Amino acid sequence: MADAELIFVVEEAAEGGYTARALGHAIFTEADTLPDLKAMVQDAIRCHFDEAERPVIARLHLVRDELIEV
């Protein structure tokens, strides 16, 4: 039985755009915008899993490093 959910860590790329890395699976993708990244994640999941093993939900966890002066 497939996992119900697959979690991706999403980060802003230093050169612009976004990267997404799946936790527990060798899936990585990137795109220029968040809407494009969502489509790329869906495509990567379809390519990585057979239909019977495909997760039902992909959760995108956006990680943002921000420095503030104190």
N, C-alpha and C positions, 0 to 999 in steps of 0.2 A: 504494500500500500504506500502511496506517495505521501510525503509530508504535506500538510494542509497549507503551510506558509513558508515562503523563502524570504529571508531578510537580506537586503542589500545595504551596504554602507556607501553613501553618496558624498563625494567631496568636490569642492571647486578645484579645478586643475590650475596649476600655476600659470600655464600658457593660455588660460581661458577655457570656458566650457566646464563640463562636469565629468566625473568618472563614477562608475558604480561597480562594486565588488561584492559578490555573494558570500555570505558566511557559510562555511562548511562545504562549499562546492567551488570548482575551478571555473567560475564564470566571471568575466570582466568585460565591461563595455564602456563607451564614452560617447559624448555628444556635445554640441555647442549650447543647447538650451535644455531646460528641464522637460518641456513637453517632448522634445526629440529624444531625450534620455529615457523617458518612460517607454516610448516606442521601441527603442533599442533594447531595453531590458526585456520587454515582452518577446521580441524576436530571439534574443539570446536564450531565454528559457525554452522557447519552442524548439530551438536547435539542440539544446543540451539534453532534454528529456524526451523520452517516448511519451505519447499521449496518455497512456495508462499510468505513468509515473510522474507526470507533470504536477507541480504544486497548484493549488487552487488560487492562492493569493501571493502576490509579491509585495513586501513592505519595503519602502524606500526610507532609510534613516539618514537624513541630511546632517552632516557633521560640518560645522563651520568654526574655524579657528579665527578668533578676533582678538587683537591686542588693543588695550586701552591704556592711556597714560594716567598714572595716579599721582 
